[in-house]
Amino acid sequence: MNFSILHRITASLWAALAVICSILPDSSLAQTRPIRVSYSEFNPYSYTDNNGTARGYAIDLIRHIATKAGYDVSFVAGGHPAGMMAALKDGRADLTSLLALTPARLEEAIATDEIGSFDLTAFVATEGPVEDLSDLTGGNIGAVTGSFALKGAEKVPFANVVEFDESDHMLMPLLNGEIDAIVTSRDSYLRRLRSAGLDGAVAPLEPALISSAAALYLPPGNTALQADLNRVIRSGLDKAHIRDLREKWFGRDSSLFDDPIMIWAARLAILLTAVAGFLGYRALVYRGREKQLLRARKGDQLLISALDEVAAAVVIFDKDLRAVHWNQGMELIFPQMVPGLRSGATLRKLLTRSYSDGTVPHDMDDAAIADSVETIIDDMRNGRDTIRIIRLGDGRVFQGRDVPLGKDHYATIRVEITEHQKQQDTIKDQADRLVLANEQLRTFTSIAAHDLKTPLFNQIALLEFIGEDLTAAGIELPPEVRENWVQLENVAQQMLRLVQDLSIYATTDSENQTVELIAPSERLKDVLHLAQPRSGFQITIDDDMPDLLVNATAFDMVMRNLLTNAIKHHDKDFGRISVRARKTDSGLTLLVQDDGPGIAAPFREKIFEPFTRLSTQTDGSGLGLAFIKKTVTSWGGTVSVKPAEPRGSVFEVTFPHPKGGAQILPLLDPKIAQAGRQVSKTG
């Protein structure tokens, strides 16, 4: 008796404890962490209501996931997908709403596991002739002008795309039979149909034309938040809750049982169907076969009629690959094939004959021909739409495609591109010749520059020796001779600089891609020291510029040339020069700005051409800026000049984002780098 009482007391205590635990907050949520979510105006997935509150299916879904992961969510309007990604970059948001997973976005941010998808789907009238996607071949497809739906409509073979201003404007033409399908977003359009009670008259076709997996994006470094969210997603979201959310925002299909009158109508229909019995069933079977034959015939005729209007040879084959239709172009372009077509030859036989009778020149034996033909047929049967260039023995060139049409038909299409191919062959030949000529010119320039260095060095040394001998002998030259002597030394030095510049310019396209991580701010201080600016010039370099993974030698030479040019071509004895960095979507841009005389608009492109000098008052070879452009172009960047305010110029050098996160610049030969240090004072 006492044991029974004790047992009941213990059970009561456990029940009370369970009640208390159920009303207390989850300990994992007791200290929730705030996160900000950027969303776009994409009703019903996400939008801002009249009260300024974020609402929608994605909003409720994110709040559900984040709450289970232990976060307190606040929402920030992002405007559009690009705005949402921008909010991640500048720190205004920790998470985006649902976005399609694309390679471009995955390079900018990290993503959670997939949470559903965005589907672009074809909608058709339920009582119409279209039963699957193959029935839409050659049909009229409606899509909203300027929308992504146009890409989906283009997936339908030989479709005639009809554009509308709004998706609602397409509904009546669809029901009237003016168009065969509407291509639009599956979920949002189903919501409209359900709201209007038309989901019974219009239905989506499966599969989707385009399906994009969707997920949430986070900044690249926030892997902790990513792990927390993925833990909730992978553990399995509450299916009942998700179903309720989808019904809340997208509605549910209407049912006959929603209306009592329709219930009685349904019962009456069942009764009439039962009474009709066997005769009704047979009628439906015959009607279905008739519709199928009509659709197949309609598709074939549309295809043939359309391609008769272009200069193309088209043959349509049945499921056994026997020729059943061909257009007039086929008879005109390939008259030798017509007897075989009329006799019902198969595609395999026609292709084999084109090789064996020499129509298509080749160097294959019979076994290789058979393998090639089987490959073409296998690709066509499996929907691999490959484009082939076919060169005939008579010199004509055709572009060939072999594609499936619906379930039971295939087509071969041959379009003549003889003139176009001749142009392509000519362009390729000219390009090959140009590459060879450039290589020969580069080789000649390198050899010439190398062979000229030795006599120039000897000439400069002899002039120095003669000067020393004259001084040792106490011989003083007359003023005119002394002036000519100095001029001769200057000319020799200019010739040496020109030869060195030619050597650097000719060997810029080195294939050595060694790189290193540099801090531009610190590196530019060393570059400035080598540039040796004259007194009176104030040069400022931004601190903490982003690190670059670059070829250090190429970077030094480009920046040193820009700095020495800014000083050398300044029109005053004093001036200001600044170097700063600017991040862009495509990479990093370094800007070198001076307050000199500037460069007139007609010369801003011309100065980058070899041997271009805008002034004879300064020395130099005219190769400095040409070298800069050639080097920057070789690493995939650009260099340009713009006017500065109130005077001067701004040179902009871009460093594009590298593949895989590394910036690759060409490494110049050490000898060339040393030569660059010697000529850096001359620009």
Helices and strands as residue ranges (DSSP letters): H 2-23, G 27-29, E 33-40, E 47-48, E 54-55, H 57-69, E 71-79, H 81-89, E 95-96, E 99-100, H 103-108, E 110-111, E 117-125, G 133-136, E 140-144, H 149-153, E 160-164, G 167-170, H 171-176, E 181-185, H 186-196, E 202-204, E 210-215, E 217-218, H 223-234, H 239-250, G 256-258, H 260-308, E 312-317, E 323-326, H 328-333, G 335-337, H 338-342, H 347-356, H 366-381, E 387-391, E 397-405, E 409-416, H 418-472, H 479-506, E 516-518, H 520-531, E 537-541, E 548-550, H 552-568, E 575-584, E 587-594, G 601-603, G 606-608, H 624-634, E 639-643, E 649-656, G 659-661, H 670-679
